[in-house]
Amino acid sequence: MFEHVETYPGDPILSLMDDYQRDPRTDKVNLSIGFYYDDAGQVPVLGSVRQARALLDTRAESANLYLPMDGLPDFRRAVQGYLFAEADCERIVTLQSVGGSGALRVGADFLKRYYPDSQVWVSDPTWDNHLAIFQGAGFAVNRYPYLDGSGQQVDFPAMLEVFARLPANSIVLLHACCHNPTGVDLQPQHWDALYALFHERRLIPFLDAAYLGLGQGLDEDAYAIRALARAGITGLVSNSFSKVFSLYGERVGSLSVVCDNVAIAARVAGQLKGTVRTNYSNPPRHGAQLVATIFANSELSALWRSELDGMRERMLAMRRALFERIEPGLEVGYLLRQRGMFSYTGLSAEAVDRIREKHGVYLIRSGRMCVAGLNSSNLDAVARALSDH
Ligand code: LMR
């Protein structure tokens, strides 16, 4: 009956992680998947998370009931403050999701229902799963240009030119900060110009924010999201707590929809719940409880902010340290210019393969390097590998 089922080619990021785990070399280095490792090469348990877990353990045991379809109310309220700060949140709907990917999918399913004829536009390049998620929801997915010929800067005029020609209600996916895979971001003046154009052309922005705080700082990185709420346009925001709270396996994220007014927001909230109910019914409890506990406690929030700052600063230090170790003549200025967990090395897929085979250093075949995997013990080996391929 399933004779015609084709072999799944695998996901370019997750399959590589499997290969890395199978690799018997003890000096292998994982710079592929977006995990934040500390300087000891461990994915950390944040102190704020550890304390939140201890606090939760002291509470009287209660039955492990289902959460509402849209998730934990305390979590949803706190996330609105985190994402939108001072904005009027009455007209913003936020629901807890199964990680950032779950938020993208629920948002995509919702949009497909109300804008079945729209098409989606993603940056070229983007995270591979963006294409897969929107295609999976039934959309045609197109690409808009992102970097200029140098591969180092956003080609903003080229982006604008494409957006200026899109039909109304086209859906434009943008990375709020720490663009994956390039590490090259839009600046505040770009966002302001984009939102003015989106307003005029009636385009629907969908911001994906998986790395808030890992680029320039939390408030700087949230500019695109807060400016969207101020701009008086409708849009969607997906965000993930996997990296910024080091809570990967908890699958905790959220989807927000910025609506025109409170009445519309109430109807959108209801339909989003329906989308969740027919998908996975309701989200898991524990990760959202941890995040809500941290946001509700000023000491834990301050501790988490300092841990987030620490992650960002360590990645910046690693960028500088790797840059200094690479022999002169190799163009690696991108390490200093780009921000966030990823750098786009410009290496070809074949060069990435050679580096992996010869040196056990794993990058994504697009040439993306996860700088969060660098540490003081593997810098020399990575510098050697990048210089010899
Ligand atoms: C990445 O881009 O490496 C991360 O977002 C992890 C993933 O799920 O692909």
Boltz pocket constraint, residues with backbone or C-beta under 6 A from the ligand:
constraints:
  - pocket:
      binder: B
      contacts: [[A, 13], [A, 14], [A, 32], [A, 33], [A, 34], [A, 35], [A, 127], [A, 129], [A, 180], [A, 210]]
      max_distance: 6.0
